[in-house]
């Protein structure tokens, strides 16, 4: 049975192939399995091309040249170095899973008194020989072999993400969020100091009002510039008493950027929002028209 048009297109385009193998319905069961298998082949080749030095460590030398995915899987070492990076580990586990599928298939063939399946250089043909219509009707094959395809799909997902992410970016989204938060916090050391100084300034203007925010920035430019300049001179480079880290926030900050910062601080600090809002008279409701 030929693949449907979507599956055929997926086999020729990486983005469509990733989508077909990992996220969407390929059209029918065999098409889904084939998308996963061909994506595995595609990702292995890409990993070897982009991360040759690290992948070579798995093979103890040079990556096998001119070998199909199936042949590489059969030659993959049983164990790997613990020092390998996350991408190399994903590459290894993907090939190891392919090897596991062939081992299970060999075991089933031995039980049925059938010869071991031979693999060639053409990976599409290897898949077609492994996943036949007859086998897809076998309960034993579906329960044992096809279930391992879910594991293969997971390794494809991991390797695809790692190939797209910058080097050193952790695969685990929770770890990425924690790292990003720490990085953001490091860059923001001292922001609360600057915000508190502007809050004192706003509170000192209690009872004063401005017709618009534009008028505030125009009339108070000198005071705002002075507060920012004093902060940059006296605080940047010093140790923050709360975090015990060096203050680096705002070293390149300009007065022109503070209007945006004021909006952010109003969203995150109720006291700042209250003092800022008191500087502007409430808008009068439109006068009712009299007929």
C-alpha positions in Angstrom: 0.0 0.0 0.0 1.6 3.3 -1.0 1.9 6.2 1.4 -0.6 9.0 1.2 0.5 12.4 -0.4 1.1 14.1 3.0 3.4 11.3 4.2 5.3 11.3 0.9 5.8 15.1 1.2 6.9 14.7 4.8 9.7 12.3 3.8 11.3 15.1 1.6 11.0 18.1 3.9 12.5 18.3 7.5 9.8 20.5 8.9 7.0 18.4 7.5 8.8 15.3 8.6 9.1 16.4 12.2 5.5 17.4 12.2 4.4 14.1 10.7 6.6 12.0 13.0 6.0 13.8 16.3 2.9 15.9 16.3 0.2 15.2 13.7 -1.6 12.3 12.2 0.4 11.0 9.2 -2.8 9.6 7.7 -2.6 6.0 8.7 -0.6 3.7 11.0 2.2 2.5 8.7 2.7 6.1 7.5 3.2 7.3 11.1 5.7 4.6 11.8 7.6 5.3 8.6 7.7 9.0 9.4 9.3 8.3 12.8 11.8 5.9 11.2 12.8 8.3 8.4 13.0 11.2 10.9 15.4 9.1 13.0 17.6 8.6 9.9 17.5 12.3 9.1 18.4 13.4 12.6 21.3 10.9 12.9 22.8 12.2 9.7 22.3 15.9 10.9 23.8 15.2 14.3 26.9 13.6 12.7 27.4 16.5 10.4 26.9 19.2 13.0 28.5 17.6 16.0 31.1 15.3 14.5 33.7 15.6 17.3 31.3 14.6 20.1 29.6 11.8 18.0 33.0 10.4 17.2 33.5 9.7 20.9 30.6 7.2 20.8 32.3 5.2 18.1 35.7 5.4 19.7 37.1 7.0 16.6 35.4 7.8 13.3 31.7 7.6 12.6 30.9 4.7 10.2 30.8 6.2 6.7 28.3 5.3 4.0 26.3 3.2 6.5 22.5 3.2 6.7 20.7 4.0 10.0 19.9 0.2 10.4 23.6 -0.8 9.9 24.8 1.8 12.3 22.3 0.7 14.9 23.6 -2.9 14.7 27.2 -1.6 15.2 26.5 0.9 18.0 28.5 0.1 21.2 26.6 -1.4 24.1 27.6 1.4 26.5 28.7 5.0 26.2 30.9 7.4 28.2 29.2 9.3 31.0 31.0 12.4 30.0 29.1 12.8 26.7 26.9 15.8 26.3 23.1 15.7 26.1 23.0 15.7 22.3 25.4 12.8 21.9 23.5 10.8 24.5 20.2 11.4 22.6 22.0 10.3 19.4 23.2 7.1 21.1 19.8 6.2 22.6 18.1 6.7 19.3 20.4 4.3 17.5 20.2 1.9 20.5 16.4 1.9 20.2 16.7 1.0 16.5 19.0 -1.8 17.4 16.5 -3.0 20.1 13.7 -3.1 17.4 15.9 -5.4 15.2 16.7 -7.6 18.2 13.1 -8.1 19.0 12.3 -8.7 15.3 15.1 -11.3 15.2 13.7 -13.1 18.3 10.2 -13.2 16.7 11.7 -14.6 13.5 13.6 -17.3 15.3 10.3 -18.3 17.1 8.7 -18.6 13.7 11.7 -20.4 12.2 12.4 -17.5 9.8 15.8 -16.2 8.7 17.2 -13.0 10.2 16.3 -9.8 8.3 19.2 -8.5 6.3 19.7 -4.7 6.1 21.0 -2.7 3.2 22.1 0.9 2.5 18.6 2.1 1.5 16.7 3.0 4.7 13.3 3.3 3.1 13.7 -0.3 1.9 14.9 -1.4 5.3 11.8 0.0 6.9 9.5 -1.7 4.2 11.2 -5.0 4.9 10.8 -4.6 8.7 7.2 -3.3 8.7 5.1 -5.3 6.3 1.3 -5.6 6.0 1.5 -9.1 7.4 3.4 -8.0 10.5 1.0 -5.2 11.1 -1.7 -7.8 11.4 0.3 -9.8 14.0 -0.7 -9.2 17.6 2.7 -10.3 18.9 4.5 -7.9 16.5 2.2 -5.0 17.4 2.5 -5.6 21.2 6.3 -6.0 21.2 7.9 -4.2 18.2 5.5 -1.3 17.6 5.5 -0.3 21.2 9.2 0.4 21.0 8.4 2.9 18.2 7.0 5.2 20.9 10.4 5.1 22.6 12.0 5.9 19.3 9.6 8.8 18.8 10.6 10.2 22.2 14.3 10.0 21.3 13.6 11.7 18.0 11.8 14.5 19.8 14.8 15.0 22.1 17.4 14.9 19.4 15.4 17.3 17.2 15.1 19.8 20.0 18.8 19.6 20.8 19.8 20.1 17.2 17.7 23.3 17.1 18.8 24.7 20.4 22.0 26.6 20.9 24.9 24.5 22.3 24.7 24.1 26.0 20.9 24.8 26.2 19.3 22.1 28.5 16.7 19.9 27.0 14.5 19.9 30.1 12.1 22.9 29.8 12.0 23.2 33.6 15.8 23.5 33.8 15.7 26.1 30.9 13.2 28.2 32.9 15.2 28.0 36.0 18.4 29.0 34.2 16.6 31.8 32.4 15.2 33.1 35.6 18.6 33.1 37.3 20.1 34.9 34.3 17.3 37.5 34.3 17.7 38.0 38.0 21.5 38.5 37.6 20.9 41.2 35.0 18.3 42.9 37.2 20.4 43.2 40.4 19.9 46.8 41.5 16.6 47.4 39.7 14.7 47.5 42.9 17.1 50.1 44.2 16.5 52.4 41.3 12.7 51.8 41.5 12.7 52.7 45.2 14.5 55.9 44.5 12.0 56.9 41.8 9.2 55.9 44.2 10.5 58.3 46.8 10.6 61.0 44.1 7.0 60.4 43.1 5.8 60.4 46.7 7.6 63.7 47.3 5.4 65.2 44.6 2.2 64.4 46.5 -0.5 67.1 45.8 1.1 68.1 42.5 -0.6 67.1 39.3 0.2 67.1 35.6 -2.2 67.4 32.7 -0.6 64.5 30.9 2.3 62.0 31.2 4.0 63.9 28.4 3.9 67.0 30.5 5.4 65.1 33.5 8.4 63.9 31.4 8.9 67.3 30.0 8.7 69.2 33.3 10.6 66.7 35.4 13.3 65.7 33.0 16.1 67.4 35.0 15.1 65.7 38.3 14.7 62.3 36.6 18.1 62.6 34.9 19.7 63.6 38.2 18.2 60.6 40.1 19.4 58.2 37.3 22.8 59.7 37.2 23.3 59.5 41.0 22.2 55.9 41.0 24.6 55.0 38.2 27.5 56.7 39.9 26.9 55.6 43.5 25.3 52.1 43.2 26.5 50.3 40.0 29.5 48.1 40.8 28.7 48.0 44.5 27.3 45.0 46.4 23.6 44.8 46.7 22.7 44.3 50.5 19.8 42.0 49.7 21.2 39.6 47.1 24.9 40.0 48.1 25.7 40.4 44.3 27.3 43.2 42.4 24.8 45.7 41.1 24.9 45.9 37.3 21.3 46.9 36.4 20.9 50.2 34.5 24.5 51.0 33.6 23.5 51.9 30.1 19.9 53.1 30.9 18.8 56.4 29.4 16.1 58.8 30.5 14.3 58.0 27.3 13.9 54.4 28.4 12.4 55.2 31.8 9.0 55.8 30.4 8.7 52.2 29.5 10.3 51.1 32.9 7.7 53.2 34.8 4.9 51.2 33.0 6.5 47.9 34.0 7.0 49.1 37.6 3.4 50.1 37.8 2.4 46.6 36.8 4.7 44.9 39.4 4.5 47.4 42.3 1.2 48.6 43.7 2.8 51.4 45.6 4.6 52.7 42.6 1.3 52.5 40.6 -0.6 54.4 43.3 2.0 57.2 43.6 2.3 57.5 39.8 -1.5 57.5 39.3 -2.0 60.3 41.8 0.1 62.7 39.7 -2.6 62.8 37.0 -6.2 64.0 37.5 -8.9 61.5 36.7 -10.4 62.0 33.3 -13.7 63.7 33.3 -16.6 61.7 31.8 -17.9 63.1 28.6 -20.7 65.6 29.0 -24.1 64.3 28.2 -25.7 65.8 25.2 -29.0 67.6 25.7 -31.7 67.2 23.2 
